[in-house]
Amino acid sequence: MSDIHDIEFLGAQFALELESVEMARFTGVSGLGYETAVVEYQDSLMDGKLITRKRPGRTTFNDIVLKRGLSPNADLIEWHQKVVEGSVERTNGSIVIYDTAGIEVGRWNFERGWPSAWSASDLDAGADDVMIEELTICHEGLFKA
């Protein structure tokens, strides 16, 4: 018997929303994750035996990397250009996962994000490859909505 919680995401397309406004669609997303450090310390039991205990430490969040075919829309480049000019605009946003029918099947929200990198793939006049645009967003929190 299948449970609704056992459904796996089959993402066909991903959207970047900033403050609930869709900015762009992407074909690849990485970095949806976080890690909590393990802090070890020594403790002694009543009988004097020393043991190592572990407790959670600081949680860090991976940078989100979005990829798509290069677009003539310059909104993302302009958002990063503000960082280059010294005016960081931190914003809350979401990575929205859509299935092949275009129906939203998942969402990850991030807090106080800003673009730390933008790049385009190498140019090669002899290649038939689509130029790829890549945007990296660093942030201060990530949670599944």
C-alpha positions as CSV (number, residue, x, y, z in Angstrom):
1,M,0.0,0.0,0.0
2,S,1.5,3.4,-1.0
3,D,1.4,6.4,1.2
4,I,1.3,9.9,-0.1
5,H,4.5,10.6,1.8
6,D,6.2,7.9,-0.3
7,I,5.8,9.8,-3.5
8,E,9.1,10.8,-5.1
9,F,9.6,14.1,-6.9
10,L,10.1,13.9,-10.7
11,G,11.2,17.4,-11.5
12,A,11.0,18.5,-15.1
13,Q,11.4,22.2,-14.6
14,F,12.3,24.5,-11.7
15,A,11.4,28.1,-11.0
16,L,13.2,30.7,-9.0
17,E,10.8,32.9,-7.1
18,L,11.9,36.0,-5.2
19,E,9.4,37.4,-2.8
20,S,6.7,35.3,-4.4
21,V,7.4,36.6,-8.0
22,E,8.7,34.1,-10.5
23,M,12.0,35.4,-11.9
24,A,13.0,32.6,-14.2
25,R,12.7,28.9,-15.0
26,F,15.7,26.5,-14.9
27,T,16.5,23.0,-16.1
28,G,18.9,22.2,-13.3
29,V,19.2,22.9,-9.6
30,S,21.8,21.7,-7.1
31,G,22.6,22.7,-3.5
32,L,19.3,22.0,-1.9
33,G,20.8,20.9,1.3
34,Y,22.3,21.7,4.7
35,E,24.5,20.0,7.2
36,T,24.8,20.2,11.0
37,A,28.3,19.8,12.5
38,V,28.9,17.2,15.1
39,V,30.5,18.5,18.3
40,E,32.2,15.8,20.4
41,Y,33.1,16.2,24.0
42,Q,34.4,13.9,26.8
43,D,32.2,13.0,29.7
44,S,32.7,10.7,32.7
45,L,30.2,8.3,34.0
46,M,29.5,7.7,37.7
47,D,32.1,4.9,37.7
48,G,34.8,7.2,36.3
49,K,34.7,5.7,32.8
50,L,35.4,8.3,30.1
51,I,33.1,8.4,27.1
52,T,32.7,10.5,24.1
53,R,29.4,12.3,23.6
54,K,28.1,13.9,20.5
55,R,25.8,16.8,20.1
56,P,24.6,19.0,17.2
57,G,26.6,22.1,16.4
58,R,26.2,24.8,13.9
59,T,24.1,24.2,10.8
60,T,25.4,25.5,7.5
61,F,23.5,25.8,4.2
62,N,24.7,24.9,0.8
63,D,24.7,27.5,-1.9
64,I,22.0,26.9,-4.5
65,V,23.2,26.6,-8.1
66,L,20.6,27.1,-10.9
67,K,21.3,26.3,-14.6
68,R,19.4,27.0,-17.8
69,G,19.9,27.9,-21.4
70,L,21.2,31.5,-21.6
71,S,18.3,34.0,-21.7
72,P,18.2,37.4,-23.2
73,N,16.4,38.5,-20.0
74,A,19.0,40.3,-17.9
75,D,17.2,40.4,-14.5
76,L,19.5,37.9,-12.9
77,I,22.6,39.5,-14.2
78,E,21.4,42.9,-13.0
79,W,20.6,41.4,-9.5
80,H,24.2,40.2,-9.3
81,Q,25.6,43.4,-10.7
82,K,24.2,45.2,-7.7
83,V,26.4,43.0,-5.5
84,V,29.4,43.8,-7.7
85,E,28.6,47.5,-7.1
86,G,28.4,47.0,-3.3
87,S,24.6,47.1,-2.9
88,V,23.6,43.6,-1.7
89,E,19.9,43.0,-2.0
90,R,19.1,40.1,0.3
91,T,15.7,38.6,-0.4
92,N,13.6,35.6,0.6
93,G,12.8,33.2,-2.2
94,S,11.8,29.8,-3.4
95,I,12.9,27.0,-5.7
96,V,9.7,25.6,-7.1
97,I,9.7,22.1,-8.6
98,Y,7.2,21.4,-11.5
99,D,6.4,18.0,-13.0
100,T,6.2,17.3,-16.8
101,A,2.6,18.5,-16.8
102,G,3.6,21.9,-15.3
103,I,2.1,21.2,-11.9
104,E,3.9,22.3,-8.8
105,V,5.1,19.2,-6.9
106,G,7.5,20.7,-4.4
107,R,9.0,23.9,-3.0
108,W,12.1,24.8,-1.0
109,N,12.2,28.3,0.6
110,F,15.4,30.1,1.3
111,E,16.0,33.2,3.6
112,R,18.1,36.3,3.0
113,G,19.5,35.1,-0.3
114,W,21.7,37.0,-2.7
115,P,23.6,36.1,-5.9
116,S,27.2,35.3,-5.2
117,A,28.1,34.2,-8.8
118,W,26.7,34.4,-12.4
119,S,28.4,32.8,-15.4
120,A,27.7,31.7,-18.9
121,S,29.3,28.7,-20.6
122,D,32.3,29.0,-22.9
123,L,31.7,30.3,-26.3
124,D,32.7,28.1,-29.3
125,A,31.5,29.0,-32.8
126,G,32.1,25.5,-34.0
127,A,29.8,23.9,-31.4
128,D,26.1,23.3,-31.5
129,D,25.7,23.3,-27.8
130,V,23.2,25.6,-26.1
131,M,24.9,28.3,-24.0
132,I,24.3,27.6,-20.3
133,E,23.7,30.4,-17.8
134,E,24.5,29.5,-14.1
135,L,23.5,31.5,-11.1
136,T,24.7,30.8,-7.5
137,I,22.6,32.0,-4.6
138,C,24.0,32.0,-1.0
139,H,21.5,32.3,1.8
140,E,21.0,32.0,5.5
141,G,18.3,29.3,5.8
142,L,16.6,26.6,3.7
143,F,13.4,24.7,4.5
144,K,10.9,22.5,2.6
145,A,7.6,24.2,2.3
